[in-house]
Amino acid sequence: MLKANLKIKYPVNIIVGPGSIGELSEILTVINPYKIAVIMDEIVERLWFRELEKAIESTGVEYQKIVLPVGEECKKLKVAIEIWGTLLDNGFTRDSLLIGLGGGAVLDVTGFTASTYMRGCHLVYIPTTLLSQVDAAIGGKNSINFEGKNIIGTFYHPEYVVVDPQILQTLPFETFRSGLSEVVKHAIIQGEESFKFIEDNVEEILSRNINVLTEIIKQSILTKLNIIISDYTEKGRRILLNFGHTIAHSLEKALDFKISHGHAVSIGLVVESKLAELITDFPSEDVERIRDLLMKLDLPVEPLLPIETLVKYMKYDKKFLRGRPRLPLPKRIGEFEIISMKWERLLKCISELKI
Ligand SMILES: NC(=O)c1ccc[n+]([C@@H]2O[C@H](COP(=O)([O-])OP(=O)(O)OC[C@H]3O[C@@H](n4cnc5c(N)ncnc54)[C@H](O)[C@@H]3O)[C@@H](O)[C@H]2O)c1
């Protein structure tokens, strides 16, 4: 197991490790902002703001707390408008800093408002859920919901992402395990060593052993980063990150988002692995390993709805090119093919699935 904490600089500085939140004072000294706004929801404010407060106060910079409603409620245009208004009323200029402290929802609205306020001001992310540490904080995408989910957004990188696995100790189990399906997805993309590490450490992961958590978070972030760096414009390899998501998005739409994204991805990973068994000769033993691992991590693996119902919603997938389905499917753990096929062929394969 790697012992050192991780520090990566690509255009973004990513600092991973227990206690990394303690590096905030140094980061603030480097950025040297005119003013600071910490954007968070009321739950995270209560649990974690105090950890930041000292570092911020030590800089002597004027700061503001902006407390948002919890969950998807904060990803609304009216919330972004309120944030812009608060910044303007308090004399924030583009040399000011917004710190997003929270899960993916808070980071998304913070990134969106930071990128648009006066054409962009300083931005730091401190992700506080597993999903946001391995996924939402990495890659520079942000969005708010408008009519549908994630419809309006920008690409805008924070200058620093501070990932402290200790923050996950206060996460409700349900939210914690929801992030695990993205971790498993990244391991399937990365390869045998990463996947086996999770298989061998299920108990430690579920009990949130800090060393094991740090290791899987590091591996997960590195996998996502490697893909993003090799495909900055989203034309090629980045589609691998969509593994499991074609089915997951259909399921979320079919159930009107009454299923968590993490649970939908878990089911998507199983169904799309089965599809890979038919299309890319993905070994059936590996399908079983994926299914078993997700079950051990207490994640759902049954489709919940008839496959034919899911297929109806698949047609609207953003990743389809000119209406033609494109799917990243594993040939083996760590090796993928991007399959583009006629809609009729995909339907036939899906109807043959035995789940
Ligand atoms: N921009 C991207 O690339 C990207 C990628 C993936 C997901 N997302 C977005 O992320 C959002 C989902 O994020 P999420 O799963 O982190 O959920 P979330 O942001 O909705 O947070 C879930 C809950 O956890 C609570 N919470 C957060 N940190 C906590 C902590 N340390 N202790 C206790 N409670 C805590 C929050 O208050 C909230 O109630 C979605 O809106 C999704 O669209 C964005």
The ligand as a MOL file (V3000), in Angstrom:
LIG
                    3D

  0  0  0     0  0            999 V3000
M  V30 BEGIN CTAB
M  V30 COUNTS 44 48 0 0 0
M  V30 BEGIN ATOM
M  V30 1 N -19.3960 18.0550 -11.7890 0
M  V30 2 C -19.1640 16.7750 -11.8890 0
M  V30 3 O -18.2520 16.3250 -12.6030 0
M  V30 4 C -20.0310 15.8150 -11.1190 0
M  V30 5 C -19.7110 14.4530 -11.1110 0
M  V30 6 C -20.5000 13.5910 -10.3580 0
M  V30 7 C -21.5990 14.0840 -9.6510 0
M  V30 8 N -21.8820 15.4260 -9.6930 0 CHG=1
M  V30 9 C -23.0380 15.9670 -8.9590 0
M  V30 10 O -22.8450 15.6940 -7.5810 0
M  V30 11 C -24.1260 15.6580 -6.9290 0
M  V30 12 C -24.1660 14.5000 -5.9700 0
M  V30 13 O -23.1300 14.6780 -5.0390 0
M  V30 14 P -23.0310 13.8660 -3.6550 0
M  V30 15 O -23.2860 12.4330 -3.9090 0
M  V30 16 O -21.7810 14.2840 -3.0400 0 CHG=-1
M  V30 17 O -24.3100 14.3400 -2.8480 0
M  V30 18 P -24.7280 15.7690 -2.2180 0
M  V30 19 O -23.8180 16.8380 -2.6210 0
M  V30 20 O -26.1690 15.9270 -2.5380 0
M  V30 21 O -24.5470 15.5110 -0.6460 0
M  V30 22 C -25.2750 14.4710 -0.0430 0
M  V30 23 C -25.5670 14.7720 1.4060 0
M  V30 24 O -24.4080 14.5680 2.1890 0
M  V30 25 C -24.2890 15.6130 3.1660 0
M  V30 26 N -22.8710 15.7050 3.4830 0
M  V30 27 C -21.8740 16.1060 2.6750 0
M  V30 28 N -20.6870 15.9300 3.2710 0
M  V30 29 C -20.9320 15.4270 4.4980 0
M  V30 30 C -20.1000 15.0120 5.5810 0
M  V30 31 N -18.7750 15.0240 5.4880 0
M  V30 32 N -20.7020 14.5390 6.6920 0
M  V30 33 C -22.0580 14.4450 6.7730 0
M  V30 34 N -22.8910 14.8110 5.7850 0
M  V30 35 C -22.3280 15.2870 4.6620 0
M  V30 36 C -24.8570 16.8190 2.4660 0
M  V30 37 O -25.2710 17.7790 3.4060 0
M  V30 38 C -26.0270 16.1990 1.7080 0
M  V30 39 O -27.1480 16.0960 2.5630 0
M  V30 40 C -25.1540 15.5810 -8.0320 0
M  V30 41 O -25.7980 16.8280 -8.1420 0
M  V30 42 C -24.3320 15.2950 -9.2910 0
M  V30 43 O -24.9360 15.8380 -10.4460 0
M  V30 44 C -21.1190 16.2830 -10.4040 0
M  V30 END ATOM
M  V30 BEGIN BOND
M  V30 1 1 1 2
M  V30 2 2 2 3
M  V30 3 1 2 4
M  V30 4 1 4 5
M  V30 5 2 4 44
M  V30 6 2 5 6
M  V30 7 1 6 7
M  V30 8 2 7 8
M  V30 9 1 8 9
M  V30 10 1 8 44
M  V30 11 1 9 10
M  V30 12 1 9 42
M  V30 13 1 10 11
M  V30 14 1 11 12
M  V30 15 1 11 40
M  V30 16 1 12 13
M  V30 17 1 13 14
M  V30 18 2 14 15
M  V30 19 1 14 16
M  V30 20 1 14 17
M  V30 21 1 17 18
M  V30 22 2 18 19
M  V30 23 1 18 20
M  V30 24 1 18 21
M  V30 25 1 21 22
M  V30 26 1 22 23
M  V30 27 1 23 24
M  V30 28 1 23 38
M  V30 29 1 24 25
M  V30 30 1 25 26
M  V30 31 1 25 36
M  V30 32 1 26 27
M  V30 33 1 26 35
M  V30 34 2 27 28
M  V30 35 1 28 29
M  V30 36 1 29 30
M  V30 37 2 29 35
M  V30 38 1 30 31
M  V30 39 2 30 32
M  V30 40 1 32 33
M  V30 41 2 33 34
M  V30 42 1 34 35
M  V30 43 1 36 37
M  V30 44 1 36 38
M  V30 45 1 38 39
M  V30 46 1 40 41
M  V30 47 1 40 42
M  V30 48 1 42 43
M  V30 END BOND
M  V30 END CTAB
M  END
